[in-house]
Amino acid sequence: MTGNARGNVAAALIASLLWSTAFIAPAAVRPASELLLVTGRYSLFGLCGLYVLWKAWSEVRKMPVRRIAFGLYLGFVGYFVFYICVAYSATMGSGFITAVIVGSSPIAIAIGGNFAEKRIAWRELAPSAVLILSGVALVTIPDYLKSEGAASGSVIAIGLAAMASLSWAYFVVRNAQSQRTWEVKPDPKIWSALVAMGAGSASMLLLPFAIATTPDATFAPQALLKIVLWCVFLGVIGSWWGTLIWVRAAKGIPAPLAGPLLATEPIFGAVLSLLTERKTPTWAEVAGCLCILAGVGVYLLFDLKNSRSKEEKTETGKASVAAA
């Protein structure tokens, strides 16, 4: 690996680490509500996107309205809905469990992508799916042995984490599919800004409601400073700069490495959650986490093998044409 490639990998890991702080933020900003954190974060993220769109308005005007609307829609589903689910899941259950379950999203992405555009044999996806479902079961089943209230809260938290995983998978699949099928590709910075505005528009509309419904203790000086700092960090540094770092780094990262690097985000999130919650996971949670990681790892191995096989076929075809 060249020095530039190592630098791009390091940058991608930094982006993943910045994104992973979202798993610990909901507990860190208490007594502020989860909705206030989400709307505050994405209002700032949306303003960053609005600034970029304003600066590049001459280019934005050339884009079809349906594509602009699609970018806004993807931002709403892939960012706003995703983080609403993550925030409530983390506070109702555990940031660690939330991060672990969201970490299973590569399989959801693979299954969704396979329906949209078959890349891998279904039989190759089966072992990964079984491992991940087993991991989720190991995390979930012990909750039924707790008191009824605790079990109900934990199961809802796990359900929300699963919804977050599905919403992110939907975003990735639909975004990638559109980028491949469009003849004229949008500028990555403008497209990121549209996605930011999609999340930001919903957040700005709900921000007054979030402020009105958050506990009064949130507006004490120390608590207010805490929620403001977290919103600025997540919205500007985590979301906007993290995305820009990733987009720029991804251009110099070998395709087979992109998946594993993205998978480091929930791993970072799980570790940070354990540290901040000062919690030791149960044996069932450890086993479930390992099963999910193993499932993702098996899928990535199959995907790597298929990518190399396609590259070899392409090179062979080129060589045949050159020889002819």
BELPE-V144688 format. One record per residue. RES is the residue in three letters. PHI is phi as a letter, one per 20 degrees, with the letter a starting at -180 (999 if undefined). D_LAST is the distance of its C-alpha to the last C-alpha in Angstrom with 2 decimals. Layout:
res,phi,d_last
RES,PHI,D_LAST
RES,PHI,D_LAST
This chain:
res,phi,d_last
MET,999,33.36
THR,f,33.88
GLY,f,37.22
ASN,f,36.03
ALA,f,34.75
ARG,f,38.08
GLY,f,39.92
ASN,f,38.13
VAL,f,38.92
ALA,f,42.52
ALA,f,42.74
ALA,f,41.48
LEU,f,44.14
ILE,f,46.77
ALA,f,45.84
SER,f,46.19
LEU,f,49.52
LEU,f,50.78
TRP,f,49.88
SER,f,51.52
THR,f,54.92
ALA,f,55.11
PHE,f,56.07
ILE,e,59.21
ALA,f,60.32
PRO,g,62.10
ALA,f,64.54
ALA,f,64.88
VAL,e,66.14
ARG,g,68.89
PRO,e,71.28
ALA,f,68.92
SER,f,67.34
GLU,f,63.71
LEU,f,63.37
LEU,f,64.66
LEU,f,62.08
VAL,f,59.20
THR,f,60.40
GLY,f,61.32
ARG,f,57.96
TYR,e,55.85
SER,f,58.20
LEU,f,57.39
PHE,f,53.67
GLY,f,53.82
LEU,f,55.64
CYS,f,52.86
GLY,f,50.38
LEU,f,52.75
TYR,f,52.94
VAL,f,49.15
LEU,f,49.01
TRP,f,51.89
LYS,f,50.20
ALA,d,46.95
TRP,g,48.71
SER,f,46.92
GLU,f,43.59
VAL,f,45.18
ARG,f,46.56
LYS,e,43.08
MET,f,42.20
PRO,g,42.89
VAL,g,46.21
ARG,f,44.73
ARG,f,42.40
ILE,f,45.35
ALA,f,47.37
PHE,f,44.65
GLY,f,44.50
LEU,f,48.30
TYR,f,48.27
LEU,f,45.79
GLY,f,48.01
PHE,f,51.05
VAL,f,49.57
GLY,f,47.46
TYR,d,50.02
PHE,f,53.50
VAL,f,53.62
PHE,g,51.81
TYR,f,54.35
ILE,g,57.36
CYS,f,56.43
VAL,f,55.85
ALA,f,59.11
TYR,f,61.33
SER,f,59.66
ALA,f,60.22
THR,e,63.89
MET,f,64.69
GLY,c,63.09
SER,b,61.41
GLY,f,58.77
PHE,f,57.40
ILE,f,56.97
THR,g,55.57
ALA,f,52.92
VAL,f,52.01
ILE,f,51.58
VAL,f,49.65
GLY,f,47.42
SER,e,46.25
SER,g,44.56
PRO,g,40.97
ILE,f,41.42
ALA,f,42.84
ILE,f,39.90
ALA,f,37.46
ILE,f,39.33
GLY,f,39.59
GLY,f,35.95
ASN,f,34.97
PHE,f,37.01
ALA,f,35.47
GLU,b,31.84
LYS,f,31.23
ARG,d,29.76
ILE,b,31.37
ALA,f,32.77
TRP,g,36.48
ARG,f,37.35
GLU,f,36.03
LEU,e,38.34
ALA,g,41.36
PRO,g,42.32
SER,f,42.30
ALA,f,44.37
VAL,f,46.88
LEU,f,47.31
ILE,f,47.88
LEU,f,50.32
SER,f,52.14
GLY,f,52.41
VAL,f,53.84
ALA,f,56.26
LEU,f,57.47
VAL,f,58.19
THR,e,59.83
ILE,g,61.92
PRO,g,64.34
ASP,f,65.31
TYR,f,66.86
LEU,e,69.24
LYS,e,70.60
SER,f,73.34
GLU,g,72.52
GLY,f,72.25
ALA,f,70.01
ALA,f,67.75
SER,f,67.46
GLY,f,66.56
SER,f,63.94
VAL,f,62.29
ILE,f,62.18
ALA,f,60.67
ILE,f,57.95
GLY,f,57.32
LEU,f,57.00
ALA,f,54.56
ALA,f,52.44
MET,f,52.61
ALA,f,51.48
SER,f,48.48
LEU,f,47.60
SER,f,48.10
TRP,f,45.83
ALA,f,43.15
TYR,f,43.46
PHE,g,43.12
VAL,f,39.98
VAL,f,38.22
ARG,f,39.23
ASN,f,38.50
ALA,f,34.97
GLN,f,34.27
SER,f,35.51
GLN,f,33.58
ARG,f,30.28
THR,e,31.06
TRP,f,32.58
GLU,f,30.41
VAL,d,32.75
LYS,e,33.53
PRO,f,37.11
ASP,f,37.94
PRO,g,38.48
LYS,f,41.94
ILE,f,43.05
TRP,f,41.81
SER,f,43.69
ALA,f,46.72
LEU,f,46.65
VAL,f,46.51
ALA,f,49.39
MET,f,51.37
GLY,f,50.89
ALA,f,52.53
GLY,f,55.00
SER,f,56.24
ALA,f,57.36
SER,f,58.91
MET,f,60.86
LEU,f,62.29
LEU,e,63.45
LEU,g,64.59
PRO,g,68.16
PHE,f,68.55
ALA,f,67.23
ILE,f,69.77
ALA,f,72.57
THR,d,71.97
THR,f,71.37
PRO,g,74.41
ASP,g,76.96
ALA,f,76.53
THR,f,73.08
PHE,e,74.83
ALA,f,76.78
PRO,g,75.69
GLN,f,73.87
ALA,f,72.13
LEU,f,71.16
LEU,f,69.71
LYS,f,67.68
ILE,f,66.09
VAL,f,65.39
LEU,f,63.70
TRP,f,61.55
CYS,f,60.52
VAL,f,59.57
PHE,f,57.66
LEU,f,55.74
GLY,f,55.23
VAL,e,54.31
ILE,f,53.15
GLY,f,51.87
SER,f,50.32
TRP,f,49.38
TRP,f,48.62
GLY,f,47.20
THR,f,44.71
LEU,f,43.76
ILE,g,43.35
TRP,f,41.07
VAL,g,38.93
ARG,f,38.41
ALA,f,37.86
ALA,f,35.40
LYS,f,32.87
GLY,d,32.52
ILE,d,32.82
PRO,g,29.94
ALA,g,29.78
PRO,f,30.91
LEU,e,34.00
ALA,f,35.17
GLY,f,36.68
PRO,g,38.69
LEU,f,39.93
LEU,f,41.17
ALA,f,42.87
THR,f,44.99
GLU,g,47.06
PRO,f,49.12
ILE,f,49.41
PHE,g,50.94
GLY,f,53.07
ALA,f,54.37
VAL,f,55.33
LEU,f,57.02
SER,f,58.89
LEU,f,60.25
LEU,f,61.42
THR,f,63.09
GLU,e,64.61
ARG,l,65.79
LYS,c,64.87
THR,d,63.87
PRO,f,61.65
THR,f,62.92
TRP,f,61.21
ALA,f,60.02
GLU,f,58.48
VAL,f,56.78
ALA,f,55.43
GLY,f,54.27
CYS,f,52.58
LEU,f,50.77
CYS,f,49.63
ILE,f,48.22
LEU,f,46.47
ALA,f,45.09
GLY,f,43.85
VAL,f,42.06
GLY,f,40.66
VAL,f,39.31
TYR,f,37.60
LEU,f,36.05
LEU,f,34.71
PHE,f,33.05
ASP,f,31.67
LEU,f,30.33
LYS,f,28.65
ASN,f,27.03
SER,f,25.91
ARG,f,24.26
SER,f,22.60
LYS,f,21.15
GLU,f,20.00
GLU,f,18.27
LYS,f,16.47
THR,f,15.45
GLU,f,14.22
THR,f,12.30
GLY,f,10.66
LYS,f,9.92
ALA,f,8.57
SER,f,6.18
VAL,f,5.10
ALA,f,5.44
ALA,f,3.80
ALA,f,0.00
